[in-house]
Amino acid sequence: MAAEEPVAQAAPDTAMTDVSMTGAPPSPTKERMATEGQGDVQGGRPLEGHDEASTATNDDTYDVRLVKDQYGLGIYFTRSDEMAVVDQHVPFYKLPSGLPGPGEASGRIKPGDVLEFIDGLDIRAQPFESTLEALRNLALGSVTLSFRSPAYLPLIETPLVEAAEAAVTLEERNQWLENELARERKCRALADKKVLLYREEVLRLSQVNLELRTAMAKDEAKKRAANDFLACTHLML
């Protein structure tokens, strides 16, 4: 059992913690895991908890490139051990047009996936609030997110208070989006009205210009006729 203690300290979420707590005799597979874990610690290589969990459970890691627009990435995250996890209780955000947001449209991100990198920046050691702040402060355009899909996906229990707050936040966001959509429609209607007035003014000025050109042509013709009459009069005299 002494060989299991370094592994339990290095990766408390692994199955070795249960063995040390229950006192059951380790199986050959678990003895092999303990020996390999002890070799990593003694060899001087850092043994990170998330990397060890990924190795032990054969977690799937992947990168996905999304394009952030004015509606964001369309992904709702929840807290799990200070890690940002794709919410299993709230669906992906839909655009006002009804189309899926960037997160759902990627076809790769799944509820329960753990966000680990943002544009190559390791955020696994950051608090949950810092991760959300980094996502909110992303500039519009392309962004690369790195996720880890756990091989075993435990259901994250959301307290009723947090669920109520999430529902209120979702309702407030939907209300804000509806207000923005209404404002955009008003602005578009005002712009269309201005364009119509501009066209009418251009047509009016074109008509005025045509009338002025016609009047100038008539005056020029009268002037030529008067000059011709004076010339004829001088010849007669």
Secondary structure, DSSP 4 states (H G I P E B T S, - for coil): -GGGHHHHHH-TTSHHHHHHHH-PPPPHHHHHHHHHHHHHHHTT----HHHHHHHHHT-EEEEEEEEEBTTB----EEEETTEEEE-SSSPPPBPTTS-B-HHHHTS---TTPEEEEETTEE-TTS-HHHHHHHHHTPPSEEEEEEEEE-SS-PPPPPPHHHHHHHHHHHHHHHHHHHHHHHHHHHHHHHHHHHHHHHHHHHHHHHHHHHHHHHHHHHHHHHHHHHHHHHHHHHHH-
